[in-house]
C-alpha cells in the first residue's frame, strides 16, 4: 500500500507542476481532492510516467470495494 500512496503522491506532484486549473496551478494537497475519475482523466495528459499501472491498481481496488 505504501508504494501505491507514493505513486499517487508522485503523480499529483507532476500534475501540480504541469497542469493549470482555470489558469491557476494547484498544490498536490488540493489535487488530492479530485475524484479518481477526474484524476485519471488528467493523468492521461502526462502518460509515460507509469500512471497506467497505477490506474489499473486503483480501478481494481475500487471494483473490489464497490
JOKAUR-V771789 format. One record per backbone hydrogen bond with DSSP energy under -0.5 kcal/mol. NH is the residue of the N-H (numbers start at 1). CO is the residue of the C=O. E is the energy in kcal/mol with one decimal. If there is no record, write none. Layout:
NH,CO,E + NH,CO,E
This chain:
5,1,-2.3 + 6,2,-2.2 + 7,3,-2.0 + 8,4,-2.2 + 9,5,-2.6 + 10,6,-2.2 + 11,7,-2.6 + 12,8,-2.6 + 13,9,-2.2 + 14,10,-2.3 + 15,11,-2.8 + 16,12,-2.5 + 17,13,-1.0 + 17,14,-0.8 + 18,14,-2.0 + 19,15,-2.3 + 21,24,-3.8 + 22,20,-0.5 + 24,21,-1.3 + 30,27,-1.1 + 31,27,-1.8 + 32,28,-1.6 + 33,30,-1.4 + 34,31,-1.9 + 39,35,-2.7 + 40,36,-2.5 + 41,37,-1.5 + 42,38,-2.2 + 43,39,-2.3 + 44,40,-1.2 + 45,42,-1.7 + 46,43,-1.8 + 47,44,-1.3 + 49,46,-0.7 + 54,50,-1.2 + 55,51,-2.7 + 56,52,-2.0 + 57,53,-2.2 + 58,54,-2.6 + 59,55,-2.8 + 60,56,-2.2 + 61,57,-2.3 + 62,58,-2.3 + 63,59,-2.3 + 64,60,-1.7 + 65,61,-1.5 + 66,62,-2.4
